[in-house]
Amino acid sequence: MKLSELFGGSIAKILDQSVIVGDMKQTASTLAELTGLSSKTIRKVANKLVKLGLMESFREGKTKYYRFKTQKIRYLIKFIEEV
């Protein structure tokens, strides 16, 4: 199930990528390429998802990375499918 088809919006587009990339680390620019959203939007939404516990962010040198917490996202998708 694609969350973006069900809900639309930038959060759903980003969460859809969790199914494709799993828990691999991603930069905002990589996620922007994959979703068609701007890097600014990715950073804004990713920060919300970090606060919700659905992503984590970390730095390696000067580069900031994001990683999906895929187990939590799978639970969320399963819950939505059952509703």
PLY file of the C-alpha trace (Angstrom):
ply
format ascii 1.0
element vertex 83
property float x
property float y
property float z
element edge 82
property int vertex1
property int vertex2
end_header
0.00 0.00 0.00
1.32 3.44 -0.90
0.49 5.97 1.75
0.74 8.77 -0.82
-2.11 7.22 -2.80
-4.24 6.99 0.32
-3.39 10.30 2.00
-1.39 12.39 -0.48
1.04 15.00 0.80
4.73 15.20 1.43
4.79 13.11 4.62
3.14 10.18 2.84
5.53 10.51 -0.14
8.52 10.33 2.16
7.13 7.41 4.16
6.51 5.53 0.89
10.27 5.58 0.35
10.77 3.54 3.52
9.40 0.52 1.64
11.96 1.02 -1.13
15.10 2.06 0.76
14.44 0.30 4.05
16.71 1.46 6.82
19.56 2.63 4.57
20.86 6.07 5.43
19.71 8.83 3.06
20.54 12.50 2.64
17.83 15.11 2.15
18.97 15.58 -1.45
18.70 11.83 -2.17
15.21 11.70 -0.71
14.32 14.81 -2.72
15.36 13.07 -5.93
13.37 9.95 -5.04
10.20 11.80 -4.09
10.22 14.82 -6.37
10.03 17.11 -3.34
12.47 19.92 -2.57
15.35 19.34 -0.16
13.88 22.07 2.06
10.56 20.18 2.26
12.40 16.92 2.96
14.30 18.47 5.86
11.14 20.03 7.31
9.11 16.81 7.06
12.00 14.59 8.16
12.36 16.65 11.33
8.65 16.04 12.05
9.11 12.30 11.42
12.12 12.27 13.75
9.98 13.85 16.50
7.30 11.20 15.85
9.89 8.43 16.14
9.49 7.26 12.52
12.96 8.43 11.42
16.28 9.18 13.00
18.83 11.75 11.95
22.58 11.77 12.46
25.73 13.36 11.10
28.79 11.83 9.55
31.26 14.65 9.15
29.41 17.59 7.64
26.69 15.45 6.05
23.34 14.98 7.77
21.63 11.65 7.15
18.17 10.33 7.81
17.18 6.72 8.39
13.69 5.30 8.50
12.64 3.28 11.51
11.13 0.66 9.25
9.65 -1.55 11.96
7.55 1.32 13.32
6.47 2.32 9.81
5.44 -1.27 9.05
3.29 -1.26 12.20
1.73 2.02 11.10
0.94 0.68 7.61
-0.48 -2.55 9.05
-2.69 -0.55 11.40
-3.96 1.60 8.52
-4.69 -1.47 6.40
-6.76 -3.01 9.22
-8.87 0.10 9.77
0 1
1 2
2 3
3 4
4 5
5 6
6 7
7 8
8 9
9 10
10 11
11 12
12 13
13 14
14 15
15 16
16 17
17 18
18 19
19 20
20 21
21 22
22 23
23 24
24 25
25 26
26 27
27 28
28 29
29 30
30 31
31 32
32 33
33 34
34 35
35 36
36 37
37 38
38 39
39 40
40 41
41 42
42 43
43 44
44 45
45 46
46 47
47 48
48 49
49 50
50 51
51 52
52 53
53 54
54 55
55 56
56 57
57 58
58 59
59 60
60 61
61 62
62 63
63 64
64 65
65 66
66 67
67 68
68 69
69 70
70 71
71 72
72 73
73 74
74 75
75 76
76 77
77 78
78 79
79 80
80 81
81 82
